[in-house]
Amino acid sequence: MGIVKISDQMHENLRIASGALSRSINAQAEHWLRIGLLAETNPDLNYSDLCQLLLRGETGQGPLRLTPVKGEALHDA
């Protein structure tokens, strides 16, 4: 585990989002980090598709996919 320094404004955004979504600030930050990582490595996928990738990783169907996937592959599985 490490320490990540973020701006006061980003911390405030995390605080607000975490409260609205019933997550801890750390859990919210980790969610945004995962979504951002997936978005950068899969620029053709939308938010819903990225969430499907996360759900598959959390349900034992594999880890986070760090290589691009085709959108059709998400819907075929």
C-alpha positions in Angstrom: 0.0 0.0 0.0 1.3 3.4 -0.8 0.4 7.0 -0.4 -0.9 9.0 -3.4 -0.9 12.8 -3.1 -3.9 14.5 -4.7 -5.2 18.0 -4.8 -7.6 19.4 -2.2 -10.2 19.7 -5.0 -9.9 16.1 -6.0 -10.1 15.0 -2.4 -13.3 17.0 -2.0 -14.7 15.4 -5.2 -13.9 12.0 -3.7 -15.5 12.9 -0.4 -18.7 13.9 -2.2 -18.8 11.0 -4.6 -18.0 8.4 -1.8 -20.9 9.7 0.3 -23.3 9.6 -2.5 -22.3 6.1 -3.6 -21.9 4.7 0.0 -18.2 3.9 -0.5 -15.2 4.9 1.6 -13.0 7.6 0.2 -10.3 5.1 -0.5 -12.8 2.7 -2.3 -14.1 5.6 -4.4 -10.6 6.6 -5.4 -9.7 3.0 -6.3 -12.9 2.7 -8.4 -12.0 5.8 -10.3 -8.4 4.6 -10.8 -9.7 1.3 -12.2 -12.2 2.9 -14.5 -9.5 5.3 -15.7 -7.0 2.5 -16.3 -9.6 0.6 -18.3 -10.7 3.7 -20.2 -7.1 4.4 -21.3 -6.4 0.8 -22.3 -9.9 0.4 -24.0 -10.7 3.8 -25.5 -13.5 2.3 -27.7 -15.6 1.1 -24.7 -18.2 3.1 -22.9 -18.6 3.4 -19.1 -21.2 0.5 -19.0 -18.8 -1.8 -20.9 -15.9 -0.8 -18.5 -18.1 -1.7 -15.5 -18.9 -5.1 -17.1 -15.2 -5.7 -17.3 -14.8 -4.8 -13.6 -17.7 -7.1 -12.7 -16.3 -10.0 -14.5 -13.0 -9.6 -12.7 -14.7 -9.5 -9.4 -16.8 -12.6 -10.1 -13.9 -14.9 -10.8 -14.0 -14.6 -14.6 -10.5 -13.1 -14.8 -8.5 -10.1 -13.6 -8.8 -6.6 -14.9 -8.2 -6.6 -18.6 -5.2 -4.3 -19.4 -5.2 -5.0 -23.1 -7.8 -3.7 -25.4 -10.9 -5.8 -26.1 -13.5 -5.5 -28.8 -16.9 -4.2 -27.7 -18.6 -7.2 -29.4 -16.6 -9.6 -27.1 -18.2 -8.1 -24.1 -21.7 -8.8 -25.3 -20.9 -12.3 -26.6 -19.6 -13.6 -23.3 
